[in-house]
Amino acid sequence: MDYHADHQIPMSSPDLTEAEIQAVTDVLRSTSLSMGPNIQAFEAAFRAAIGVRHAIAVNSGTAGLHLCVRAAGIQPGERVITTPFSFVASTNVLLFEGAVPVFVDIDPVSGNIDPELVRQAAADLSAGESTAKKWLPRQGAPQGGALKAILAVDVFGQPAEYDAIRPVATTLGLGLIEDACEALGSEYKGRKAGRLGDTAVFAFYPNKQITTGEGGMIVTDDDAAAEMMRALRNQGRAPGDTWLDHTHLGYNYRLDEMSSALGAAQMRRLDDLLAKRRQVADWYGERLAEIPWVEAPALLASTTRMGWFVYVIRVAPGIDRTMVTCQLESAGIPSRPYFSPIHLQPYMVQRFGYRSGDFPVTEDLAVRGLALPFSSVMTEEQVAVVCKVLSGLI
Ligand SMILES: *Cc1c(COP(=O)(O)O)cnc(C)c1O
């Protein structure tokens, strides 16, 4: 499905140069394939780029989020306010720990969690079981679990509304986890994505702003959380533990040296990669402005810098998105619905009894959102081809 003939425009594409190939080859000629100098260099690059005390490389964004959940001390049955409009991993990491995701709906412009709903839900969930009930799923949530944290997602690269969310967390003593997996290079009111939660995670699957093949990076200023997450990444080995000492129940979430070298090389090109992505987004924006039934992505005033991840348009209400996808497909242009709501995934419906209509804004954006081909290596001609096909459809 993700295979495309050469003449076709790919959905996404990594942006690799000889420098990356050389960096990975150098590792293969060395003797150190794990926990060597490259993971340290990659982490150092992130500390510098984001301006944080700690960066911890892991083997996926999902693994990083899971460690943030562990570090926040979230226990089985405890509740975490989060969004149903995301990639499934942001909810799954809560389920891994037996926690209860409490979904609230989203802002229709950005697709980010609605801060007013976060405030209301947090107040009600903290006030006792009878007021909590209206926010909980129909079934599958154990009685009486404490509200423990908020997990916000920077959707498509735009940071969530942290100036409204942070005070809720502070007032109620909740953890705040930032899923910044789509937001490398973004800024919220001049503050970098990755610095907006207590802990935050970036991800490096090949469609992200930088890639390591598979990989992720946790960033935080919290010394204790960082020490715990370093231990959990490495089979639960605390500082001072030998190879067969395991202070904690941990995981193998380490990032290997080949991936780390690739990541460090990509980080040296970060500004260039982001500038190229911005240029492609601008080319789309200019051309799509002329197509009345297409809503181009709208940037919030709070997004003072955008690290473009995907380019998701919305078809106007009443337009048949399937028809659009099929017509693009027959012109050799891939496109993807984006996101598919988490609460309507089969395993979520089965466990929690969710139904269509539970989160109407999420469902509306899910029905109308369409990711177009997007990457830093896309040419203006390719963008023009996509937009020309779109403009001829309706
Ligand atoms: C990419 C992504 C992740 C992490 O994905 P991995 O494939 O595990 O690296 C998590 N959350 C969001 C919102 C993402 O887009």
The ligand as an SDF file (V2000), in Angstrom:
LIG
                    3D

 15 15  0  0  0  0  0  0  0  0999 V2000
    4.3100    9.5690   15.4130 C   0  0  0  0  0  0  0  0  0  0  0  0
    3.4750    9.7590   16.6380 C   0  0  0  0  0  0  0  0  0  0  0  0
    3.7250    9.0450   17.8240 C   0  0  0  0  0  0  0  0  0  0  0  0
    4.8320    8.0260   17.9780 C   0  0  0  0  0  0  0  0  0  0  0  0
    4.8990    7.1180   16.9740 O   0  0  0  0  0  0  0  0  0  0  0  0
    6.0220    5.9790   16.8520 P   0  0  0  0  0  0  0  0  0  0  0  0
    5.6570    5.3230   15.5770 O   0  0  0  0  0  0  0  0  0  0  0  0
    5.8950    5.0900   18.0440 O   0  0  0  0  0  0  0  0  0  0  0  0
    7.3620    6.6300   16.8220 O   0  0  0  0  0  0  0  0  0  0  0  0
    2.9660    9.3510   18.9320 C   0  0  0  0  0  0  0  0  0  0  0  0
    1.9980   10.2730   18.9010 N   0  0  0  0  0  0  0  0  0  0  0  0
    1.7180   10.9750   17.7760 C   0  0  0  0  0  0  0  0  0  0  0  0
    0.6420   12.0060   17.8200 C   0  0  0  0  0  0  0  0  0  0  0  0
    2.4370   10.7130   16.6070 C   0  0  0  0  0  0  0  0  0  0  0  0
    2.1370   11.3880   15.4880 O   0  0  0  0  0  0  0  0  0  0  0  0
  1  2  1  0
  2  3  1  0
  2 14  2  0
  3  4  1  0
  3 10  2  0
  4  5  1  0
  5  6  1  0
  6  7  2  0
  6  8  1  0
  6  9  1  0
 10 11  1  0
 11 12  2  0
 12 13  1  0
 12 14  1  0
 14 15  1  0
M  END
$$$$
